Amino acid sequence: MKTKAQKNKNKYNHYTEKFRREAVRRADDPNTSASDVAKELGIHPGQIYNWRRQYNKLGEKEVKSMNGVDYSIDESEAVRKLRRENADLKDEVEFLKKATAYFAKEK
């Protein structure tokens, strides 16, 4: 039977971002310890400390790039803008497909 932690690994045996953030958030709760959370999730406590350190560095802007990904505020805003624009363009394409089909039937 797989543990909860094993179920939250992606195909490269890395934990998902959501899983890591949740583990750190739970370990930061004053009523629990990182060791307790790690034992419950079936991971080593040091892993939670590593993830916490990484997120703190990102929060303090000490690290703007990790594994080739730019985590700066400007880059994040640009990505969000492009995602919104992409969604809008997909909606427009769907509308135009429907309009084309409608007008093709009239002839």
Residue frames as a rotation matrix with the C-alpha (Angstrom) as fourth column:
MET 1
0.579 0.815 0.000 0.00
0.815 -0.579 0.000 0.00
0.000 0.000 -1.000 0.00
LYS 2
-0.225 -0.671 0.706 1.35
0.633 -0.652 -0.418 3.43
0.741 0.353 0.572 -0.95
THR 3
-0.362 0.058 -0.930 1.78
0.816 -0.462 -0.347 6.14
-0.450 -0.885 0.120 1.64
LYS 4
0.693 0.661 -0.286 0.20
0.495 -0.726 -0.478 9.56
-0.524 0.190 -0.830 1.23
ALA 5
0.178 -0.722 -0.668 3.57
-0.401 -0.673 0.621 10.99
-0.898 0.158 -0.410 0.22
GLN 6
-0.706 -0.472 0.528 4.06
0.221 0.562 0.797 8.42
-0.673 0.680 -0.292 -2.54
LYS 7
0.099 0.842 0.531 0.69
0.924 0.120 -0.362 9.30
-0.369 0.526 -0.766 -4.03
ASN 8
0.859 0.246 -0.449 1.76
0.163 -0.963 -0.215 12.93
-0.485 0.111 -0.867 -4.35
LYS 9
-0.250 -0.963 -0.100 4.91
0.016 -0.107 0.994 12.30
-0.968 0.247 0.042 -6.38
ASN 10
0.549 0.371 -0.749 5.02
-0.728 -0.229 -0.647 13.08
-0.411 0.900 0.144 -10.05
LYS 11
0.995 -0.042 -0.093 6.48
-0.014 0.849 -0.528 10.71
0.101 0.527 0.844 -12.65
TYR 12
0.262 -0.964 0.040 10.05
-0.130 -0.076 -0.989 11.82
0.956 0.254 -0.146 -11.91
ASN 13
0.246 -0.057 -0.968 9.73
0.827 0.533 0.179 10.92
0.505 -0.844 0.178 -8.21
HIS 14
-0.902 -0.361 0.239 9.71
0.195 -0.832 -0.520 14.55
0.386 -0.422 0.820 -7.15
TYR 15
-0.385 0.798 -0.464 7.03
0.787 0.021 -0.617 15.78
-0.483 -0.602 -0.636 -4.81
THR 16
0.099 0.513 0.852 4.48
0.844 -0.498 0.202 18.12
0.528 0.699 -0.482 -6.33
GLU 17
-0.705 -0.335 0.625 4.63
0.095 -0.918 -0.385 21.82
0.703 -0.212 0.679 -5.57
LYS 18
0.204 0.886 0.417 1.25
-0.524 -0.261 0.811 21.62
0.827 -0.384 0.411 -3.87
PHE 19
0.696 0.009 -0.718 2.44
0.436 0.789 0.432 18.76
0.571 -0.614 0.545 -1.64
ARG 20
-0.329 -0.923 -0.201 5.64
0.792 -0.153 -0.591 20.61
0.515 -0.354 0.781 -0.65
ARG 21
-0.598 0.138 0.790 3.84
-0.241 -0.970 -0.014 23.86
0.764 -0.199 0.613 0.16
GLU 22
0.524 0.851 0.049 1.22
-0.374 0.178 0.910 22.03
0.765 -0.495 0.411 2.21
ALA 23
0.431 -0.453 -0.780 3.90
0.732 0.681 0.009 20.13
0.527 -0.576 0.625 4.15
VAL 24
-0.677 -0.715 0.176 5.72
0.510 -0.628 -0.587 23.38
0.531 -0.308 0.790 4.96
ARG 25
-0.262 0.664 0.700 2.47
-0.479 -0.719 0.503 25.13
0.838 -0.203 0.507 5.89
ARG 26
0.730 0.572 -0.375 1.51
-0.014 0.561 0.828 22.31
0.684 -0.599 0.417 8.25
ALA 27
0.107 -0.782 -0.613 4.99
0.888 0.353 -0.296 22.23
0.448 -0.513 0.732 9.79
ASP 28
-0.705 -0.361 0.610 4.78
0.164 -0.921 -0.354 25.98
0.690 -0.150 0.709 10.42
ASP 29
0.417 0.897 0.148 1.68
-0.095 -0.119 0.988 25.47
0.904 -0.426 0.036 12.57
PRO 30
-0.249 -0.579 0.777 2.68
-0.812 -0.312 -0.493 26.20
0.528 -0.754 -0.392 16.20
ASN 31
0.406 0.508 0.760 0.76
-0.853 0.508 0.116 23.11
-0.327 -0.695 0.640 17.40
THR 32
0.971 -0.130 0.200 2.84
0.187 0.935 -0.302 20.66
-0.148 0.331 0.932 15.30
SER 33
0.169 -0.966 -0.196 6.49
-0.375 -0.247 0.894 20.06
-0.911 -0.078 -0.404 14.56
ALA 34
0.114 -0.235 -0.965 8.24
-0.992 0.019 -0.122 19.36
0.047 0.972 -0.231 11.28
SER 35
-0.878 -0.473 0.066 9.10
-0.478 0.872 -0.104 15.90
-0.008 -0.123 -0.992 12.62
ASP 36
-0.404 0.815 0.416 5.45
-0.026 0.445 -0.895 15.12
-0.914 -0.373 -0.158 13.32
VAL 37
0.479 0.578 -0.661 4.37
-0.641 -0.285 -0.713 16.27
-0.600 0.765 0.234 9.88
ALA 38
-0.244 -0.673 -0.699 7.22
-0.955 0.293 0.051 14.36
0.170 0.679 -0.714 8.21
LYS 39
-0.901 -0.066 0.430 6.34
-0.219 0.923 -0.317 11.16
-0.376 -0.379 -0.846 10.07
GLU 40
0.001 0.993 0.121 2.67
-0.105 0.120 -0.987 11.53
-0.994 -0.012 0.104 9.09
LEU 41
0.624 0.231 -0.746 3.58
-0.696 -0.269 -0.665 12.09
-0.354 0.935 -0.007 5.43
GLY 42
0.815 -0.333 0.475 6.24
0.352 0.935 0.051 9.38
-0.461 0.125 0.878 5.33
ILE 43
0.647 -0.649 0.400 9.15
0.218 -0.345 -0.913 11.67
0.731 0.678 -0.082 4.46
HIS 44
-0.146 -0.796 -0.588 12.38
0.943 0.067 -0.325 12.68
0.298 -0.602 0.741 6.17
PRO 45
0.594 0.411 -0.691 12.07
0.674 -0.724 0.148 15.78
-0.440 -0.554 -0.707 8.43
GLY 46
-0.369 -0.831 -0.417 15.09
0.356 -0.540 0.762 17.32
-0.858 0.133 0.495 6.73
GLN 47
-0.584 0.216 0.783 13.09
0.799 -0.016 0.601 17.49
0.143 0.976 -0.163 3.53
ILE 48
0.558 0.830 -0.029 10.58
0.811 -0.537 0.234 19.85
0.178 -0.154 -0.972 5.13
TYR 49
0.392 -0.491 -0.778 13.40
0.358 -0.697 0.621 22.07
-0.847 -0.522 -0.097 6.40
ASN 50
-0.683 -0.655 0.322 14.91
0.521 -0.128 0.844 22.18
-0.512 0.744 0.429 2.90
TRP 51
-0.189 0.700 0.688 11.59
0.889 -0.176 0.424 23.14
0.418 0.692 -0.589 1.33
ARG 52
0.712 0.444 -0.545 11.01
0.665 -0.674 0.320 25.81
-0.226 -0.590 -0.775 4.00
ARG 53
-0.087 -0.843 -0.531 14.47
0.342 -0.526 0.779 27.27
-0.936 -0.114 0.333 3.34
GLN 54
-0.719 -0.147 0.679 13.81
0.691 -0.043 0.722 27.34
-0.077 0.988 0.132 -0.42
TYR 55
0.224 0.902 0.368 10.47
0.866 -0.358 0.350 29.12
0.447 0.241 -0.861 0.02
ASN 56
0.614 -0.073 -0.786 11.98
0.525 -0.705 0.476 31.61
-0.589 -0.705 -0.395 2.45
LYS 57
-0.516 -0.852 -0.092 14.72
0.426 -0.349 0.835 32.42
-0.743 0.391 0.543 -0.06
LEU 58
-0.509 0.415 0.754 12.14
0.792 -0.119 0.599 32.91
0.338 0.902 -0.268 -2.77
GLY 59
0.574 0.792 -0.207 10.13
0.801 -0.491 0.341 35.13
0.168 -0.362 -0.917 -0.45
GLU 60
0.450 -0.494 -0.744 13.16
0.339 -0.676 0.654 37.23
-0.826 -0.547 -0.136 0.43
LYS 61
0.986 -0.029 -0.165 14.11
-0.165 -0.335 -0.928 37.54
-0.029 0.942 -0.335 -3.26
GLU 62
0.142 -0.970 0.195 17.51
-0.564 0.083 0.822 35.99
-0.813 -0.227 -0.535 -2.53
VAL 63
-0.725 -0.287 0.626 16.80
0.271 0.716 0.643 33.49
-0.633 0.636 -0.441 -5.28
LYS 64
-0.105 0.692 -0.715 15.09
-0.711 -0.555 -0.432 34.64
-0.696 0.462 0.550 -8.45
SER 65
0.270 0.145 -0.952 15.78
-0.860 0.480 -0.171 31.57
0.432 0.865 0.255 -10.52
MET 66
-0.202 -0.287 0.936 15.70
-0.677 0.732 0.079 27.92
-0.708 -0.618 -0.343 -9.58
ASN 67
-0.288 0.000 0.958 16.20
0.397 0.910 0.120 25.03
-0.871 0.415 -0.262 -12.01
GLY 68
-0.875 -0.175 0.452 15.98
0.484 -0.254 0.838 27.45
-0.032 0.951 0.307 -14.93
VAL 69
0.121 0.970 0.213 12.64
0.873 -0.206 0.442 28.93
0.472 0.132 -0.871 -13.82
ASP 70
-0.780 -0.343 0.524 12.48
0.156 -0.917 -0.367 32.68
0.606 -0.205 0.769 -13.17
TYR 71
-0.105 0.740 -0.664 10.51
0.962 0.245 0.121 33.37
0.252 -0.626 -0.738 -9.99
SER 72
-0.945 -0.260 -0.197 10.78
0.304 -0.920 -0.248 37.16
-0.117 -0.294 0.949 -10.04
ILE 73
-0.231 0.908 -0.349 7.63
0.268 -0.285 -0.920 39.24
-0.935 -0.306 -0.178 -9.60
ASP 74
-0.201 0.119 -0.972 7.93
-0.780 -0.621 0.085 40.76
-0.593 0.775 0.218 -13.08
GLU 75
-0.878 -0.183 -0.442 8.19
-0.431 0.703 0.566 37.33
0.207 0.687 -0.696 -14.69
SER 76
-0.771 0.637 0.007 5.23
0.524 0.640 -0.561 36.01
-0.362 -0.429 -0.828 -12.71
GLU 77
-0.081 0.752 -0.654 3.09
-0.115 -0.659 -0.743 38.97
-0.990 0.016 0.140 -13.74
ALA 78
-0.425 -0.147 -0.893 4.07
-0.875 -0.187 0.447 38.49
-0.233 0.971 -0.050 -17.37
VAL 79
-0.988 0.064 -0.142 3.14
0.027 0.968 0.249 34.81
0.153 0.242 -0.958 -17.23
ARG 80
-0.465 0.872 -0.154 -0.25
0.500 0.115 -0.858 35.60
-0.731 -0.477 -0.489 -15.65
LYS 81
-0.084 0.396 -0.914 -0.92
-0.555 -0.780 -0.287 38.22
-0.827 0.484 0.286 -18.33
LEU 82
-0.679 -0.251 -0.689 -0.04
-0.729 0.335 0.597 35.77
0.081 0.908 -0.411 -21.11
ARG 83
-0.920 0.389 0.053 -2.26
0.368 0.900 -0.234 33.08
-0.138 -0.196 -0.971 -19.61
ARG 84
-0.146 0.895 -0.422 -5.23
0.174 -0.397 -0.901 35.49
-0.974 -0.205 -0.097 -19.50
GLU 85
-0.158 0.012 -0.987 -4.52
-0.841 -0.526 0.128 36.56
-0.518 0.850 0.093 -23.08
ASN 86
-0.936 -0.225 -0.269 -4.26
-0.332 0.817 0.471 32.93
0.114 0.531 -0.840 -24.17
ALA 87
-0.643 0.762 0.076 -7.61
0.537 0.519 -0.665 32.10
-0.546 -0.387 -0.743 -22.55
ASP 88
0.035 0.650 -0.759 -9.24
-0.257 -0.728 -0.636 35.10
-0.966 0.217 0.141 -24.26
LEU 89
-0.432 -0.282 -0.857 -7.86
-0.882 -0.070 0.467 34.06
-0.192 0.957 -0.219 -27.64
LYS 90
-0.990 0.123 0.065 -9.10
0.129 0.986 0.104 30.49
-0.051 0.112 -0.992 -27.18
ASP 91
-0.259 0.950 -0.176 -12.59
0.397 -0.061 -0.916 31.86
-0.881 -0.307 -0.361 -26.44
GLU 92
0.010 0.215 -0.977 -12.46
-0.670 -0.724 -0.166 34.02
-0.742 0.656 0.136 -29.57
VAL 93
-0.815 -0.360 -0.453 -11.39
-0.578 0.537 0.614 31.06
0.023 0.763 -0.646 -31.72
GLU 94
-0.800 0.575 0.171 -14.28
0.484 0.788 -0.381 28.95
-0.354 -0.222 -0.909 -30.38
PHE 95
0.018 0.827 -0.563 -16.73
0.049 -0.563 -0.825 31.77
-0.999 -0.012 -0.051 -31.11
LEU 96
-0.201 -0.162 -0.966 -15.42
-0.873 -0.417 0.252 32.19
-0.444 0.894 -0.058 -34.65
LYS 97
-0.993 -0.117 -0.005 -15.70
-0.109 0.913 0.393 28.43
-0.041 0.391 -0.919 -35.27
LYS 98
-0.438 0.898 0.042 -19.34
0.615 0.333 -0.714 28.51
-0.655 -0.287 -0.698 -34.21
ALA 99
0.121 0.459 -0.880 -20.06
-0.311 -0.825 -0.473 31.63
-0.943 0.331 0.043 -36.25
THR 100
-0.632 -0.435 -0.641 -18.45
-0.741 0.097 0.664 30.10
-0.226 0.895 -0.384 -39.33
ALA 101
-0.934 0.319 0.159 -20.55
0.333 0.940 0.070 26.95
-0.127 0.119 -0.985 -38.97
TYR 102
-0.150 0.930 -0.336 -23.71
0.415 -0.250 -0.875 29.02
-0.897 -0.271 -0.348 -38.49
PHE 103
0.103 0.161 -0.982 -23.17
-0.620 -0.762 -0.190 31.17
-0.778 0.628 0.022 -41.56
ALA 104
-0.864 -0.426 -0.269 -22.14
-0.483 0.544 0.686 28.16
-0.146 0.723 -0.675 -43.66
LYS 105
-0.675 0.679 0.287 -25.55
0.557 0.725 -0.406 26.60
-0.484 -0.115 -0.868 -42.96
GLU 106
0.023 0.725 -0.689 -27.44
-0.029 -0.688 -0.725 29.69
-0.999 0.036 0.005 -44.23
LYS 107
-0.435 -0.288 -0.853 -26.20
-0.768 -0.377 0.518 29.34
-0.471 0.880 -0.057 -47.81
